[in-house]
Amino acid sequence: MQGNRGRRVENLSSHSTQARELLPTVQRLSSEVGTTVQQVSDVFVGTGPGSYTGLRVGIATALGLAYATGATLRAVPSFEALAFDSLKPTEEGFIAWNARAQRFYFARYLRTEEDVACLVPPRIVRGSQLRELLKESLPIFGDATVVEAAELNADIAERLREDVFPSAGGVLALGPRRERRSLDEVEPLYLREFGA
């Protein structure tokens, strides 16, 4: 949240409390930065990939805020926020995240001075494909389970940073650089089909 008294960022870490805590957190942060929710002029929302419930809660809340306030709505893919926060300007890196059921999210980004360029858009790959895609000696950002689940070798595993996640700060930094979206244009980036 950004207002007259600066910027405040807070990440809600528990998926189980997001639905309950999101709006009270928005209200508290708006007060801390010297504004009200009714004065919000821009809403930036992370669109995933990510957890089904987390994306639904975040996007539904963003849509509601934008509708109620008339604010401009802008969508930021979550992996772009992660790459922006984690890479240095001119550095390239991979995202390799466990999507479960022997599938993995993969993407490749280049960090520019004030943005990120998506070199390979987020997609779902199998473990054998992921191992091939990660051979180039670039930093990898992913979760701790991807090494074992994808059977990554020691050379690849050594480049994996599992201590970074998509953040509200990254979404806030990239939001002004994204195109304005209408309420019906913002969709979650699930990538995975749901099994029966």
Stockholm file with secondary structure:
# STOCKHOLM 1.0

chainA/1-196         MQGNRGRRVENLSSHSTQARELLPTVQRLSSEVGTTVQQVSDVFVGTGPGSYTGLRVGIATALGLAYATGATLRAVPSFEALAFDSLKPTEEGFIAWNARAQRFYFARYLRTEEDVACLVPPRIVRGSQLRELLKESLPIFGDATVVEAAELNADIAERLREDVFPSAGGVLALGPRRERRSLDEVEPLYLREFGA
#=GR chainA/1-196 SS CEETTEECCCCCCCGGGHHHHHHHHHHHHHHHTTCCGGGCCEEEEECCSSCHHHHHHHHHHHHHHHHHHCCEEEEECHHHHHHHHHSCTTCEEEEEEEEETTEEEEEEEEECSSSEEEEEEEEEEEHHHHHHHTCSSCCEEECTTHHHHTTCCHHHHHTEECSCCCCHHHHHHHGGGSCEECGGGCCCCCCSCCCC
#=GC SS_cons         CEETTEECCCCCCCGGGHHHHHHHHHHHHHHHTTCCGGGCCEEEEECCSSCHHHHHHHHHHHHHHHHHHCCEEEEECHHHHHHHHHSCTTCEEEEEEEEETTEEEEEEEEECSSSEEEEEEEEEEEHHHHHHHTCSSCCEEECTTHHHHTTCCHHHHHTEECSCCCCHHHHHHHGGGSCEECGGGCCCCCCSCCCC
//
